[in-house]
């Protein structure tokens, strides 16, 4: 049975799933959901903002504040790893 493992700000399960409020989502779940879609593996700021349902400027501000540090490549252009970004968005917005 998986058990919670705290690592810094995140709480991961021993089987690699990340807690999201009272639920968790695994990379396998994310890949299964995005498989067969036209969502690229590397997202532009505009694509990431669409997934997060926020304005591009809001997303840029959040990145400058240190949010999404595990899934962003800073600079121009601002790029995001799709699967990690979805995990971060789901962790912050559990509803």
PETAGI-V439030 format. One line per field, one symbol per residue. burial: b if it has 16 or more other C-alpha atoms within 10 Angstrom, else e. A space follows every 10 residues. Layout:
BEGIN
burial: ???
END
This chain:
BEGIN
burial: eeeeeeeeee bbbeebbbbb eeebbbeeee eeeeeeeeee ebbbbbbbbe ebeeebeebb eebeeeebbe bbeeeeeebb bbbbbbbbbb beeee
END
